[in-house]
Amino acid sequence: MAGRVQAEESHETRPLRFTLSEAAGSVGDFGTILPIVLGVALVCDVNLAHIFLFFALWYVLSGIYYRLPIPIEPLKAVGAIAIAEGLTAGEIAGAGMIIGVIFLALGCCGSMTWLRDRIPISVIRGVQAGLALVLIKTSLGFVVSDPLFAGISIAFVVLFFLAALRWTIKDISALVVLGIGISAGVLTAGLPQISMIAFPSLVLPDLADLTYAAIYLVPPQFPLTLTNAILATALLTHDLFKTEVEPDRLSRTIGIMNLVSVPFGGFPMCHGAGGLAAQHRFGARTGGANVIAGMIFLGFALFFASPESLALIPLGVFGGLLIFAAVELGKHSLKTDSYLVTGVIAALALLVNITVGFVVGLVLAYVLERRKKESGV
């Protein structure tokens, strides 16, 4: 079973840095965030400016609070269903509020640490591996739809990587790639107009919205948030920074973010191991990267308040960034104590979904552990 990881370094005293590397790392997770947010804005009756505004707020606060590049991401299962079904603002708000209450309560009573100590490492690594495969699958969709900019993005990332092996230079490939994408969009369609952000109004779900969310949105989202947003993120934080962020702290911030933001038009949010791997891959080492990301999202709220404006960024840019984020996350998933369990979870995550992979992998891990004890190995 996964033992309690001993912290080797305190992250609470880590200084915030605002270097070029931090700026490059700050956009590393945009390839995951923006497609989901854009898709929701295109098919649902939501205010994109308000969504970006709350992403900006929580990125800044997360960077200051954790002192590490702990990412803020949309709830993926809720986002996928919202895009597929065209959910109302009340149904989306209902999902966020229920998730917020659940994870704030679990974080306040120490449940996440209790779960972390009882879920095998191989299962958490399997969730990481599965998410890496899902990211690669998503990235290939972007690459196929926009091979030109995908090729340019991949070429710049590889070029910076090779250059860093020979010379002492900062890997700012993500920043360069995003800059190229935005510039291409502006040259094609012109500068977007600045827009005033209206003060957020209350979006309170009614009983029907809460019922729908409790039946159709929360069940698929809960295990994904538990495994990827909390347990896998906590484990990857130790892998990357040799420091521990308690799972209960991550659970509490997820709860607070949703309960504060969602009633005012924010999209339901969480953390994420994939986003952490992506930001680290492109240079983020402190919470300064999150503060910079927050400022960029504030710019999106002002200049890219419509889905049409955000669509100026070529999809191939996201594809290029996602591939390398997936590789970074997949690399850490290999630090498992059971390749069978981790591999089964990864395969099921790709072929079915992460929830099914997690449940099957958890059962398999316990069966193997029991057989091992019975055989006296």
ChimeraX attribute file (.defattr): number of C-alpha atoms within 10 A of each C-alpha:
attribute: neighborCount
match mode: 1-to-1
recipient: residues
	/A:1	15
	/A:2	14
	/A:3	11
	/A:4	13
	/A:5	16
	/A:6	10
	/A:7	14
	/A:8	11
	/A:9	13
	/A:10	13
	/A:11	19
	/A:12	13
	/A:13	9
	/A:14	14
	/A:15	13
	/A:16	19
	/A:17	18
	/A:18	16
	/A:19	15
	/A:20	16
	/A:21	22
	/A:22	30
	/A:23	25
	/A:24	27
	/A:25	32
	/A:26	33
	/A:27	28
	/A:28	33
	/A:29	28
	/A:30	22
	/A:31	26
	/A:32	23
	/A:33	19
	/A:34	19
	/A:35	17
	/A:36	21
	/A:37	21
	/A:38	18
	/A:39	17
	/A:40	26
	/A:41	22
	/A:42	16
	/A:43	15
	/A:44	18
	/A:45	13
	/A:46	20
	/A:47	21
	/A:48	24
	/A:49	28
	/A:50	25
	/A:51	25
	/A:52	25
	/A:53	24
	/A:54	26
	/A:55	29
	/A:56	24
	/A:57	18
	/A:58	22
	/A:59	27
	/A:60	21
	/A:61	16
	/A:62	23
	/A:63	24
	/A:64	19
	/A:65	15
	/A:66	19
	/A:67	24
	/A:68	27
	/A:69	30
	/A:70	30
	/A:71	28
	/A:72	27
	/A:73	24
	/A:74	21
	/A:75	24
	/A:76	20
	/A:77	17
	/A:78	27
	/A:79	24
	/A:80	15
	/A:81	16
	/A:82	22
	/A:83	19
	/A:84	13
	/A:85	12
	/A:86	17
	/A:87	19
	/A:88	16
	/A:89	22
	/A:90	24
	/A:91	26
	/A:92	29
	/A:93	28
	/A:94	29
	/A:95	29
	/A:96	32
	/A:97	25
	/A:98	19
	/A:99	29
	/A:100	27
	/A:101	16
	/A:102	17
	/A:103	26
	/A:104	23
	/A:105	16
	/A:106	17
	/A:107	21
	/A:108	14
	/A:109	13
	/A:110	15
	/A:111	15
	/A:112	23
	/A:113	19
	/A:114	13
	/A:115	15
	/A:116	26
	/A:117	14
	/A:118	13
	/A:119	18
	/A:120	23
	/A:121	24
	/A:122	26
	/A:123	34
	/A:124	28
	/A:125	32
	/A:126	35
	/A:127	30
	/A:128	33
	/A:129	29
	/A:130	31
	/A:131	26
	/A:132	29
	/A:133	22
	/A:134	20
	/A:135	25
	/A:136	21
	/A:137	17
	/A:138	17
	/A:139	26
	/A:140	20
	/A:141	15
	/A:142	23
	/A:143	23
	/A:144	13
	/A:145	14
	/A:146	17
	/A:147	18
	/A:148	14
	/A:149	24
	/A:150	25
	/A:151	15
	/A:152	16
	/A:153	26
	/A:154	22
	/A:155	15
	/A:156	18
	/A:157	21
	/A:158	14
	/A:159	13
	/A:160	17
	/A:161	17
	/A:162	12
	/A:163	14
	/A:164	13
	/A:165	9
	/A:166	8
	/A:167	9
	/A:168	8
	/A:169	12
	/A:170	17
	/A:171	25
	/A:172	20
	/A:173	25
	/A:174	32
	/A:175	20
	/A:176	14
	/A:177	26
	/A:178	22
	/A:179	14
	/A:180	18
	/A:181	21
	/A:182	18
	/A:183	16
	/A:184	16
	/A:185	19
	/A:186	15
	/A:187	10
	/A:188	10
	/A:189	11
	/A:190	12
	/A:191	15
	/A:192	17
	/A:193	11
	/A:194	13
	/A:195	13
	/A:196	11
	/A:197	15
	/A:198	9
	/A:199	8
	/A:200	16
	/A:201	10
	/A:202	11
	/A:203	19
	/A:204	18
	/A:205	20
	/A:206	12
	/A:207	12
	/A:208	12
	/A:209	19
	/A:210	22
	/A:211	15
	/A:212	16
	/A:213	24
	/A:214	16
	/A:215	11
	/A:216	14
	/A:217	25
	/A:218	20
	/A:219	16
	/A:220	18
	/A:221	18
	/A:222	17
	/A:223	16
	/A:224	21
	/A:225	24
	/A:226	20
	/A:227	25
	/A:228	24
	/A:229	28
	/A:230	28
	/A:231	30
	/A:232	26
	/A:233	28
	/A:234	27
	/A:235	25
	/A:236	26
	/A:237	22
	/A:238	17
	/A:239	13
	/A:240	14
	/A:241	17
	/A:242	16
	/A:243	21
	/A:244	20
	/A:245	23
	/A:246	22
	/A:247	24
	/A:248	26
	/A:249	19
	/A:250	25
	/A:251	29
	/A:252	21
	/A:253	21
	/A:254	27
	/A:255	27
	/A:256	17
	/A:257	25
	/A:258	27
	/A:259	21
	/A:260	15
	/A:261	27
	/A:262	27
	/A:263	23
	/A:264	19
	/A:265	26
	/A:266	29
	/A:267	30
	/A:268	30
	/A:269	29
	/A:270	25
	/A:271	25
	/A:272	30
	/A:273	25
	/A:274	31
	/A:275	28
	/A:276	28
	/A:277	31
	/A:278	31
	/A:279	28
	/A:280	29
	/A:281	24
	/A:282	29
	/A:283	25
	/A:284	29
	/A:285	24
	/A:286	26
	/A:287	30
	/A:288	27
	/A:289	35
	/A:290	35
	/A:291	28
	/A:292	24
	/A:293	31
	/A:294	27
	/A:295	19
	/A:296	18
	/A:297	24
	/A:298	20
	/A:299	17
	/A:300	21
	/A:301	25
	/A:302	20
	/A:303	19
	/A:304	23
	/A:305	25
	/A:306	19
	/A:307	17
	/A:308	13
	/A:309	18
	/A:310	20
	/A:311	15
	/A:312	21
	/A:313	21
	/A:314	21
	/A:315	24
	/A:316	28
	/A:317	30
	/A:318	31
	/A:319	30
	/A:320	28
	/A:321	28
	/A:322	29
	/A:323	23
	/A:324	23
	/A:325	27
	/A:326	26
	/A:327	20
	/A:328	20
	/A:329	27
	/A:330	24
	/A:331	13
	/A:332	17
	/A:333	27
	/A:334	17
	/A:335	14
	/A:336	18
	/A:337	14
	/A:338	17
	/A:339	16
	/A:340	16
	/A:341	27
	/A:342	29
	/A:343	23
	/A:344	19
	/A:345	33
	/A:346	30
	/A:347	18
	/A:348	20
	/A:349	24
	/A:350	19
	/A:351	14
	/A:352	11
	/A:353	18
	/A:354	26
	/A:355	21
	/A:356	16
	/A:357	25
	/A:358	26
	/A:359	14
	/A:360	16
	/A:361	26
	/A:362	20
	/A:363	13
	/A:364	17
	/A:365	22
	/A:366	15
	/A:367	12
	/A:368	14
	/A:369	14
	/A:370	12
	/A:371	12
	/A:372	11
	/A:373	10
	/A:374	9
	/A:375	7
	/A:376	7
	/A:377	7
